Amino acid sequence: MKRITLSIVGLGLMAGAIAQVKKPATAAKAPAAKTANTPGLFKSSNDSASYALGIRVAQNLKQQGFDGMNVNLLQKALSDVLQNKKIVLPEELLDGCINSYVTKVSEAKIESARKAARVFLDANAKKPGVVTLPSGLQYEVMKTGASEEKPSATDRVKCHYHGTLTDGTVFESSVQRGEPVVFAVNGVIQGWQEALQLMTVGSKWRLFVPADLAYGDRSPGPQIPSGATLIFEVELIAIEH
């Protein structure tokens, strides 16, 4: 559960798309049955490669959050550059236009995620057994340990955990790996730090961690969106002395 910063790169899309096209070890002919399904569309290997590359570019654009592009202008730009025509947007403005769009899309996604999180947490707070702390952290006691010992911020602890998004998607789980983890209490996200210092050894809690107590508006990886509320089932196995 280390803090990881994900850099959003809005440039190099074409290079990334081309990189996805794997070069075969030996040349191979396309299956005749597949070619027959598109009569007259592909008249040469150049035609099929052009279409295949277009697919890779489009897939890459969608993955990068560029699925709202004006397709007509995108096609015009491709045509202008590949046919050595004069481009109608100055070169010095290109990166700024791309970065501005990336920022706009990212902010919209974050706001949408935060709005959904508020709805979820408000409803969750009303469920029996759910406790909401002043920080906004919510928890539900699944099991209470026999020990009275609680870790401090500077302790190292051994835990099992299972992390999901609010829709149930699993993004990380020591339970699934079959191996608990050992870490410093003050080395994990804020929501965990707060909860662990309230838990007794042997206890198991379900944590509902708002984005502000997790990764905020940053995405630590492709499996956790920016602004996401995270759910963890955390079992405090031991304090490592």
C-alpha positions in Angstrom: 0.0 0.0 0.0 2.8 2.4 -0.8 2.0 5.8 -2.1 2.5 5.8 -5.9 2.3 8.8 -8.1 1.0 8.2 -11.6 2.0 10.7 -14.3 -0.6 11.4 -16.9 1.1 11.7 -20.2 -0.9 13.4 -23.0 1.8 13.1 -25.6 3.2 10.3 -27.7 -0.1 8.7 -28.5 0.8 7.7 -32.0 4.0 6.2 -30.9 2.2 4.3 -28.2 -0.3 3.0 -30.7 2.3 1.9 -33.1 4.2 0.2 -30.3 1.1 -2.0 -29.7 1.5 -3.5 -33.2 3.6 -6.6 -32.7 6.0 -7.6 -35.4 5.6 -11.3 -36.2 8.7 -13.5 -36.2 7.9 -14.6 -39.8 5.6 -13.1 -42.4 2.2 -14.8 -42.5 -0.7 -14.4 -44.8 -4.1 -13.3 -43.4 -6.6 -16.1 -43.2 -8.6 -16.2 -46.4 -11.9 -16.5 -44.5 -11.4 -13.1 -42.7 -10.4 -11.4 -46.0 -13.6 -12.7 -47.6 -15.7 -11.0 -45.0 -14.7 -7.6 -46.3 -14.9 -7.9 -50.1 -13.3 -4.9 -51.9 -12.1 -3.2 -48.7 -8.6 -4.5 -48.6 -6.9 -4.8 -51.9 -3.3 -5.0 -50.6 -1.3 -5.6 -47.5 -0.9 -1.8 -47.3 -4.7 -1.4 -47.0 -5.1 -4.0 -44.2 -2.1 -2.6 -42.4 -3.5 0.9 -42.7 -6.8 -0.2 -41.2 -5.1 -2.2 -38.5 -3.0 0.8 -37.5 -6.1 2.9 -37.4 -7.6 0.5 -34.9 -4.6 0.6 -32.7 -4.5 4.4 -32.7 -8.2 4.5 -31.8 -7.8 1.9 -29.1 -4.9 3.9 -27.6 -6.8 7.1 -27.8 -9.8 5.6 -25.9 -7.5 4.2 -23.2 -5.9 7.6 -22.7 -9.4 9.2 -22.3 -9.5 10.8 -25.8 -12.7 9.0 -26.9 -14.6 12.3 -27.2 -12.4 13.5 -30.1 -13.9 15.2 -33.2 -13.3 12.3 -35.6 -13.6 14.4 -38.7 -10.8 16.8 -37.5 -8.7 13.9 -36.3 -9.0 12.3 -39.7 -8.1 15.6 -41.4 -5.0 16.0 -39.3 -3.8 12.5 -40.1 -4.5 13.2 -43.8 -2.7 16.6 -43.8 0.4 15.2 -42.1 0.7 11.9 -44.0 0.0 13.7 -47.4 2.5 16.5 -46.5 -0.2 19.2 -46.6 0.0 22.4 -44.6 -1.3 22.0 -41.1 -3.9 24.6 -40.0 -2.8 24.6 -36.3 0.6 26.1 -35.5 3.2 23.6 -34.3 3.9 25.6 -31.1 0.2 25.3 -30.1 -0.1 21.5 -30.5 1.1 20.4 -27.0 -0.9 23.1 -25.3 -4.1 22.0 -27.0 -3.5 18.4 -26.0 -2.6 19.2 -22.4 -5.6 21.5 -22.0 -8.0 18.8 -23.2 -6.3 16.1 -21.0 -6.7 18.4 -18.0 -10.4 19.1 -18.8 -11.2 15.4 -19.2 -9.3 14.5 -16.0 -11.1 17.1 -13.9 -14.5 16.0 -15.2 -13.8 12.4 -14.3 -12.6 13.4 -10.9 -15.6 15.5 -10.2 -17.9 12.6 -11.4 -16.0 10.2 -9.1 -16.3 12.5 -6.1 -20.0 13.1 -6.7 -20.6 9.3 -6.8 -18.4 8.9 -3.7 -20.5 11.4 -1.7 -23.7 9.6 -2.6 -22.2 6.2 -1.7 -20.7 7.4 1.7 -23.9 9.2 2.7 -26.0 6.1 2.1 -23.4 3.8 3.7 -23.3 5.9 6.9 -26.9 5.0 7.5 -26.3 1.3 7.5 -26.4 -0.6 10.9 -22.9 -1.1 12.3 -21.2 1.5 10.2 -19.3 4.1 12.2 -18.3 7.5 10.7 -15.3 9.2 12.2 -14.8 13.0 12.2 -12.2 12.6 9.4 -14.8 11.1 7.2 -13.4 7.5 7.5 -16.1 4.9 7.9 -15.6 1.4 9.4 -17.6 -1.7 10.3 -16.3 -4.2 12.8 -16.3 -7.6 11.3 -14.4 -9.4 14.2 -13.0 -8.2 17.5 -9.7 -9.6 18.6 -9.1 -11.0 22.1 -6.1 -8.8 22.6 -6.3 -5.2 24.0 -3.0 -4.2 22.3 -3.2 -1.5 19.6 -0.4 -0.3 17.3 1.1 3.2 17.4 2.0 5.2 14.3 5.6 4.1 14.5 4.9 0.4 14.9 5.2 -2.2 12.2 2.2 -4.5 11.7 1.3 -7.7 10.0 -2.0 -7.6 8.1 -4.2 -9.4 5.7 -6.3 -7.1 3.5 -8.7 -7.2 0.5 -9.3 -4.0 -1.4 -12.1 -3.2 -3.8 -13.8 -0.2 -5.4 -17.3 0.7 -4.5 -18.6 -1.4 -7.4 -16.9 -4.5 -6.0 -13.9 -4.5 -8.4 -10.9 -6.0 -6.7 -7.8 -4.0 -7.1 -5.4 -5.5 -4.6 -5.6 -8.4 -2.1 -3.1 -10.1 0.1 -5.9 -12.6 0.9 -6.0 -13.7 -2.8 -2.2 -13.9 -2.9 -2.3 -16.0 0.3 0.4 -14.0 2.0 0.0 -11.3 4.7 2.0 -8.1 4.5 4.2 -6.3 7.0 4.6 -2.5 6.9 5.0 0.6 9.1 1.7 2.1 10.2 2.8 5.6 9.2 3.9 4.3 5.7 0.4 3.7 4.3 -2.6 5.8 3.3 -4.1 8.1 5.9 -7.3 6.1 6.2 -5.3 3.0 7.1 -3.1 4.9 9.6 -6.2 6.2 11.5 -8.0 2.8 11.5 -5.0 0.7 12.5 -4.4 2.7 15.6 -7.9 2.1 16.8 -7.9 -1.6 16.1 -6.8 -4.3 18.5 -4.6 -7.2 17.5 -6.8 -10.0 16.1 -9.5 -7.6 14.9 -10.9 -7.4 11.4 -12.6 -4.3 10.1 -14.1 -3.2 6.9 -12.9 0.3 6.0 -14.6 2.8 3.7 -11.9 5.2 2.8 -12.8 8.5 1.1 -10.4 9.8 -1.6 -9.0 12.5 0.7 -7.8 9.8 3.1 -6.5 7.6 0.3 -4.9 8.8 -3.0 -6.9 12.0 -3.5 -7.2 13.2 -7.1 -4.1 11.1 -8.1 -4.4 7.7 -9.5 -1.9 5.3 -8.0 -2.4 2.9 -10.9 -4.7 1.8 -13.7 -6.9 -0.2 -11.3 -7.7 2.7 -9.0 -9.4 5.8 -10.6 -8.6 9.3 -9.5 -10.9 10.5 -6.7 -12.0 7.0 -5.9 -13.4 5.8 -2.5 -11.8 2.6 -1.5 -13.1 -0.3 0.5 -10.8 -2.6 2.5 -11.3 -5.6 4.7 -8.3 -5.4 7.0 -7.3 -8.0 9.6 -4.6 -6.9 12.1 -2.7 -10.1 12.7 0.1 -8.9 14.8 2.4 -6.0 15.9 5.9 -6.8 14.8 8.4 -6.1 17.7 
